[in-house]
Amino acid sequence: MTTTTLFDDFERIDTNRDKFQVQHYTFLNTSAVPEAVNGRQKVLSWAEGFTLSAEFLRRFRSKINKQHSAALFELFIFHYFKSNKFPILPLDRADMPTPDFKIDGEQAVYIECTRSSNSGITDSIDTLQSVILDSFQKIDKQRHFINISWLVCSEKTPSLKKIRHFIREFIQEASSRSSLIIEDAGWKIQISLLPASPEVKRGIGFMQHPAQIVTPHLNVLTALNDKRPSRYKLDQPYIIALLSEDFHLDYLDMDLALFDGAPFQDKLPIKRGRDIAFFIGKQQLINTSVSGVLLVQHLSPYSNVMPKMMLFHHPSAKYPLNPALFSMPQKYYEQIDADNYKIIEINTAN
């Protein structure tokens, strides 16, 4: 039977919070904890007026977290502009390639949604970590939280049966040692236990990743390059809406991704012997068909806090955006001379 709804209709009784760290959609769809109940209501409000195509529902209901979060992001973008009185319309991709949305009005604007990968971890490793965590549910409920440190990750699938066997033995003799090291198929995982009261179901505790050099701006640059509008025949402004769930990413990283370097005080110099970034390449402005990049961070259906947003305007867009149309924080650039642009920030909190 074809699914036509975001969530299934049944009485929910599951109060185990482990699934949140394993499969995000499964937790949101099946959990009876208050955060999930409120999260479902919020997502349903985001989807009011949104066309739930079979292709979209497949991604939204996916057990692959990155596909689910990308679809969730599309719902948020639709809701955000609609709630701010923009006449936004989802576009039909069945007949020809188009961006995700079009805002009609005095100045029509196209919007394409995407997400960047997290630093220090590939999508395949992220998927394997979810598989490993999911296998923990087959361990009998104990009076412990299981804490996990991913010391070394691998692209190969470890023996889940072997991992569960070692953890069960460790739980039985937990008083004799403080931690357990499991090595298999290139993985090196450290396990420790945190006592829990008998009333609390056995759950996943904290997770740690090894210290490493992270380059979040490169993940952003990859995501943006995949959404250049060359495949679309557009003659109006075009925004790439970018979701980042990378807690390492900040606005300096965005400056690196867009301009290959931090601005100098309140000026953006164009000719400084730069490598190729998204808005600057070989000392000149490029990708001028992209009017702006809208960065969205801290998006969660479980939070009452508005996601963090920043619209970065292209300094010399072919179809420029009018900053006065948008209420979110923005950075735009006014040309001073042939080599420099003045940086102007508006709608920021401070």
Wavefront OBJ file of the C-alpha trace (Angstrom):
o trace
v 0.000 0.000 0.000
v 1.337 3.436 -0.932
v 2.105 5.693 2.027
v 0.478 9.124 1.802
v 1.228 10.599 5.232
v 4.263 11.828 7.117
v 3.567 9.653 10.177
v 1.741 6.384 10.819
v -1.566 6.320 12.685
v -1.339 4.028 15.734
v -1.204 4.206 19.522
v 2.364 4.884 20.615
v 3.709 3.300 23.816
v 7.481 3.219 23.189
v 9.367 5.384 25.716
v 12.877 4.135 24.891
v 15.038 7.099 23.869
v 17.789 5.026 22.240
v 16.215 5.196 18.787
v 16.801 8.949 18.632
v 20.522 8.276 18.179
v 19.954 5.417 15.734
v 17.256 6.275 13.211
v 15.864 9.786 13.497
v 12.664 9.153 11.566
v 11.907 5.907 13.414
v 12.147 7.715 16.744
v 10.025 10.642 15.564
v 7.385 8.310 14.107
v 7.131 5.727 16.908
v 8.154 7.346 20.187
v 5.650 8.227 22.895
v 7.999 10.539 24.828
v 6.723 14.146 25.082
v 9.518 15.557 22.901
v 8.519 13.272 20.019
v 4.815 14.009 20.461
v 5.517 17.741 20.268
v 7.989 17.206 17.418
v 5.393 15.434 15.282
v 2.909 18.244 15.841
v 5.509 20.824 14.852
v 6.446 18.962 11.664
v 2.787 18.565 10.711
v 2.374 22.338 11.103
v 5.393 22.879 8.834
v 3.769 20.657 6.197
v 0.464 22.542 5.982
v -0.015 23.414 2.301
v 3.010 21.363 1.227
v 2.545 18.805 -1.583
v 3.487 15.369 -0.191
v 4.698 13.595 -3.318
v 5.666 9.929 -3.265
v 9.308 10.890 -3.853
v 9.297 13.343 -0.944
v 7.628 10.848 1.433
v 10.209 8.221 0.526
v 12.997 10.565 1.616
v 11.192 11.905 4.685
v 10.381 8.405 5.980
v 13.832 7.053 5.150
v 15.834 5.136 7.746
v 18.904 6.918 6.376
v 19.260 9.962 8.624
v 20.730 12.274 5.973
v 17.768 11.685 3.649
v 15.268 12.289 6.436
v 16.990 15.476 7.622
v 17.159 16.838 4.055
v 13.405 16.314 3.605
v 12.715 17.818 7.035
v 14.749 20.847 5.981
v 12.572 21.334 2.897
v 9.475 21.400 5.114
v 11.080 24.001 7.362
v 12.090 26.262 4.463
v 8.569 26.051 3.033
v 7.027 26.844 6.441
v 9.473 29.668 7.210
v 8.764 31.649 4.047
v 5.048 30.887 4.113
v 4.742 32.048 7.740
v 6.579 35.245 6.771
v 3.913 35.960 4.119
v 5.949 34.934 1.102
v 3.850 33.243 -1.648
v 6.093 30.164 -1.815
v 5.258 27.209 -4.062
v 6.841 23.732 -4.227
v 7.842 23.016 -7.827
v 7.048 19.828 -9.734
v 10.228 18.056 -10.872
v 8.392 15.357 -12.840
v 8.712 16.924 -16.301
v 11.900 18.997 -16.081
v 14.668 19.825 -13.579
v 13.693 22.713 -11.314
v 14.742 24.059 -7.909
v 12.668 22.994 -4.896
v 10.645 26.195 -4.510
v 9.626 29.415 -6.200
v 8.533 32.580 -4.420
v 6.141 34.505 -6.611
v 5.666 38.207 -6.241
v 7.172 41.503 -7.268
v 10.585 39.815 -7.333
v 10.318 36.088 -8.037
v 12.972 33.997 -6.263
v 13.933 30.360 -6.724
v 15.164 28.323 -3.747
v 17.100 25.052 -3.823
v 17.671 23.119 -0.579
v 20.719 21.047 0.296
v 22.714 19.884 3.328
v 26.423 19.620 3.999
v 28.130 16.611 5.544
v 29.531 16.743 9.064
v 33.260 17.216 9.632
v 35.524 14.260 10.219
v 33.004 11.567 9.274
v 31.777 10.226 5.962
v 28.166 9.355 5.263
v 29.059 5.648 5.025
v 30.713 5.696 8.464
v 27.754 7.586 9.892
v 25.452 4.868 8.516
v 27.617 2.083 9.976
v 27.648 3.789 13.377
v 23.842 3.794 13.285
v 23.854 0.069 12.433
v 26.160 -0.646 15.389
v 24.007 1.395 17.764
v 20.861 -0.271 16.450
v 22.324 -3.685 17.282
v 22.647 -2.632 20.935
v 18.869 -2.949 21.228
v 19.321 -6.729 21.147
v 21.267 -6.575 24.413
v 19.062 -7.450 27.379
v 17.987 -4.423 29.385
v 20.505 -3.677 32.127
v 20.830 -1.122 34.891
v 23.428 0.807 32.893
v 23.829 3.389 30.214
v 26.360 2.267 27.601
v 28.879 5.009 26.799
v 30.717 4.778 23.469
v 33.974 6.308 22.267
v 34.604 5.837 18.549
v 38.416 5.653 18.717
v 38.929 4.482 15.123
v 36.225 4.223 12.434
v 36.244 2.123 9.298
v 34.323 1.775 6.023
v 33.960 -1.982 6.706
v 31.064 -3.547 8.637
v 32.193 -5.111 11.936
v 30.690 -8.264 13.433
v 27.664 -6.997 15.360
v 27.229 -10.373 17.069
v 30.836 -10.215 18.293
v 30.395 -6.676 19.608
v 27.217 -7.599 21.512
v 28.925 -10.690 22.985
v 31.812 -8.637 24.373
v 29.459 -5.994 25.782
v 27.305 -8.617 27.534
v 30.401 -10.139 29.130
v 31.621 -6.689 30.137
v 28.304 -5.870 31.815
v 28.431 -9.093 33.813
v 31.922 -8.310 35.119
v 31.685 -4.520 35.097
v 33.014 -4.174 38.627
v 36.365 -5.698 37.637
v 37.401 -3.114 35.022
v 36.459 0.415 34.051
v 36.279 0.109 30.264
v 36.271 -2.307 27.337
v 38.118 -1.979 24.015
v 36.609 -3.785 21.017
v 38.585 -4.073 17.767
v 37.094 -5.572 14.613
v 37.175 -4.868 10.844
v 39.256 -1.743 11.341
v 37.003 -0.359 14.092
v 38.288 0.420 17.582
v 35.493 1.155 20.040
v 35.787 1.910 23.740
v 32.838 0.996 25.977
v 32.185 2.182 29.511
v 29.121 1.950 31.745
v 27.173 4.495 33.737
v 24.839 3.163 36.456
v 21.126 3.798 35.962
v 18.197 3.334 38.301
v 16.070 0.159 37.895
v 13.184 2.281 36.564
v 15.247 3.529 33.604
v 15.477 1.351 30.530
v 18.966 0.454 29.423
v 20.069 3.147 27.029
v 22.907 4.635 25.054
v 24.865 7.128 27.116
v 27.337 9.685 25.785
v 29.319 9.250 22.566
v 32.777 10.615 21.858
v 34.826 10.930 18.688
v 38.626 11.135 18.531
v 40.376 14.501 18.275
v 41.049 15.372 14.636
v 41.581 18.214 12.200
v 38.205 19.310 10.859
v 37.506 21.304 7.702
v 33.781 22.138 7.715
v 34.221 24.765 4.994
v 35.201 22.054 2.497
v 31.969 20.162 3.186
v 30.028 23.387 2.618
v 31.885 24.078 -0.628
v 31.129 20.566 -1.904
v 27.429 20.927 -1.093
v 27.189 24.339 -2.794
v 29.032 23.229 -5.922
v 26.497 20.434 -6.365
v 23.679 23.008 -6.500
v 24.985 25.507 -9.023
v 22.036 26.533 -11.236
v 23.639 25.639 -14.583
v 21.171 22.742 -15.040
v 18.217 25.124 -14.591
v 17.209 27.755 -17.116
v 16.659 30.648 -14.710
v 16.463 34.362 -15.351
v 15.550 35.386 -11.787
v 17.215 35.355 -8.358
v 18.332 31.960 -7.051
v 19.066 31.079 -3.405
v 20.793 27.941 -2.174
v 19.374 27.092 1.275
v 22.052 25.134 3.115
v 21.401 23.019 6.214
v 24.450 22.303 8.355
v 24.289 19.982 11.363
v 28.053 20.326 11.876
v 28.665 21.865 15.299
v 32.205 22.818 14.138
v 30.849 25.192 11.472
v 30.833 28.925 12.196
v 30.712 32.099 10.112
v 34.500 32.124 9.633
v 34.151 28.737 7.956
v 31.448 30.210 5.727
v 33.843 33.012 4.768
v 36.377 30.339 3.817
v 33.819 28.413 1.770
v 32.454 31.488 -0.020
v 35.524 33.727 -0.259
v 38.494 31.484 0.647
v 39.388 33.628 3.619
v 38.098 35.827 6.387
v 37.237 39.418 5.456
v 39.685 42.134 6.441
v 37.939 44.208 9.119
v 34.791 45.512 7.384
v 36.104 45.036 3.841
v 36.040 42.112 1.456
v 39.113 42.250 -0.802
v 38.662 40.392 -4.073
v 42.252 40.226 -5.331
v 44.395 38.557 -2.703
v 45.875 35.589 -4.585
v 43.064 33.279 -3.449
v 42.293 29.702 -4.381
v 38.867 28.792 -5.690
v 35.957 29.312 -3.281
v 32.261 29.476 -4.166
v 31.956 33.229 -4.744
v 35.612 33.978 -5.572
v 37.991 32.133 -7.879
v 41.364 33.230 -9.201
v 40.904 36.810 -7.951
v 37.506 37.358 -9.513
v 33.874 36.840 -8.568
v 32.318 33.614 -9.876
v 28.982 31.784 -9.696
v 27.159 35.085 -10.161
v 23.955 33.229 -11.071
v 23.657 32.321 -7.371
v 22.077 35.346 -5.718
v 22.745 34.191 -2.163
v 23.367 31.328 0.243
v 20.990 30.917 3.182
v 22.723 29.043 6.014
v 20.470 27.279 8.543
v 21.855 25.679 11.725
v 20.408 24.016 14.843
v 17.249 22.842 13.083
v 15.306 20.458 15.307
v 11.612 19.595 15.627
v 12.239 18.943 19.320
v 13.345 22.489 20.145
v 11.265 25.606 20.695
v 14.242 27.751 19.706
v 14.257 29.199 16.203
v 17.104 27.793 14.046
v 20.110 30.034 13.506
v 19.994 31.638 10.048
v 22.209 33.890 7.934
v 21.709 34.973 4.311
v 25.004 35.626 2.523
v 24.387 37.756 -0.586
v 26.608 37.373 -3.639
v 28.667 40.604 -3.932
v 27.920 40.903 -7.656
v 24.969 38.645 -8.414
v 23.546 38.531 -11.930
v 20.100 38.732 -10.331
v 20.621 40.447 -6.961
v 18.310 40.070 -3.986
v 16.713 43.022 -2.258
v 17.865 42.808 1.395
v 14.786 44.744 2.526
v 12.554 41.817 1.535
v 14.018 39.455 4.143
v 13.855 39.615 7.929
v 16.559 37.062 8.773
v 20.151 38.129 9.581
v 22.043 38.990 6.392
v 25.455 39.885 5.034
v 25.599 41.847 1.817
v 28.382 43.706 0.060
v 28.627 47.163 -1.521
v 31.442 47.836 -3.955
v 33.980 50.449 -2.814
v 36.439 50.204 -5.704
v 37.662 47.632 -8.221
v 39.235 45.441 -5.547
v 37.145 45.914 -2.399
v 33.586 45.539 -1.149
v 32.176 46.932 2.061
v 30.567 44.310 4.305
v 27.146 45.271 5.692
v 25.296 43.190 8.264
v 21.599 43.711 8.969
v 18.959 42.127 11.208
v 21.634 40.651 13.488
v 20.927 40.301 17.196
v 23.913 42.330 18.323
l 1 2 3 4 5 6 7 8 9 10 11 12 13 14 15 16 17 18 19 20 21 22 23 24 25 26 27 28 29 30 31 32 33 34 35 36 37 38 39 40 41 42 43 44 45 46 47 48 49 50 51 52 53 54 55 56 57 58 59 60 61 62 63 64 65 66 67 68 69 70 71 72 73 74 75 76 77 78 79 80 81 82 83 84 85 86 87 88 89 90 91 92 93 94 95 96 97 98 99 100 101 102 103 104 105 106 107 108 109 110 111 112 113 114 115 116 117 118 119 120 121 122 123 124 125 126 127 128 129 130 131 132 133 134 135 136 137 138 139 140 141 142 143 144 145 146 147 148 149 150 151 152 153 154 155 156 157 158 159 160 161 162 163 164 165 166 167 168 169 170 171 172 173 174 175 176 177 178 179 180 181 182 183 184 185 186 187 188 189 190 191 192 193 194 195 196 197 198 199 200 201 202 203 204 205 206 207 208 209 210 211 212 213 214 215 216 217 218 219 220 221 222 223 224 225 226 227 228 229 230 231 232 233 234 235 236 237 238 239 240 241 242 243 244 245 246 247 248 249 250 251 252 253 254 255 256 257 258 259 260 261 262 263 264 265 266 267 268 269 270 271 272 273 274 275 276 277 278 279 280 281 282 283 284 285 286 287 288 289 290 291 292 293 294 295 296 297 298 299 300 301 302 303 304 305 306 307 308 309 310 311 312 313 314 315 316 317 318 319 320 321 322 323 324 325 326 327 328 329 330 331 332 333 334 335 336 337 338 339 340 341 342 343 344 345 346 347 348 349 350
